[in-house]
Amino acid sequence: MRLARAFLSCSFLCGAPVWSGQRYDLIMVVRNISEAKAELSALIETVRKGNEVIIARAGKPVARLVAFRGPIRPRTPGSMAGEIRIAPDFDTLPDDLQEAFGIKEPRA
């Protein structure tokens, strides 16, 4: 029994998956900001294994560190061709904005 408790506590601290009898349960690791700074490399390895890390300040969660999955599918350039229209005067500022930005002399 002591060995099982030691394994579970080590698994919780290390963020490793724990066998619950039927499946592996992923453990959420919680660290305060100073611990996270000191253990960043280890926390990144924990995240790479599929676990998530919560970073807390004064015991309250402020950030979640999860694995980067990347885009679901690569972008296809030109996929919206013909569906977007830009007005012919898009690049022309109205007179009052030109005056405000000093592009045009203010009217007297």
Summary of the structure (lengths in Angstrom):
residues: 108
radius of gyration: 26.9
end to end distance: 89.6
largest distance: 89.6
contacts: 195
relative contact order: 0.10
helix: 31%
strand: 19%
